[in-house]
Amino acid sequence: MAFSAKAGDLVNVSGASNIAVGGYDPVAFFTDHKPVNGDPGITAAYQGATYIFASKEHKELFEAAPEKYAPQCGGFCAFGVSVGALFPVDISTWQIRNDKLYLNLNKAILKKFNADFDANVAKAEKNWPGLVEKNGK
């Protein structure tokens, strides 16, 4: 099951700029296997947030399948969502598991999240709709 939301989507963005993933290219985690800063001149909107890409090719990949590349839990800490809370993230905690991008608050929380990955993902998926309803636009 993938995280999704209808009207009132909830995405972790940077202030008034509405930039998702801290300005990193979400596609690069899959293609380059590392965080890559996006080029502010190459953007796309998805679920009310602006995503920035390192290349036009990455933008095209994202636009063709945004649900594949956008981070789970709206880019909030996946462990936080599993316990019903919205926490910020440290980009160094990124990981791709089951072809999905997950971010967490810090390395200690990442370790906790991964200690029972499948159960924590299931809890996060269960909690996500309520968090979107409560905190979404």
Protein Blocks (a to p, Z undefined) as FASTA:
>chain_A
ZZdddehiacddehjlopghhlpafklmmmnopacdddfklccdeehiacddfbfklmmm
mmmmmmlmpcghhlpafklmmnopacdddfklgcceehiacddfblmlmmmmmmmmmlmm
mmmmmmmmmmmmmmmZZ
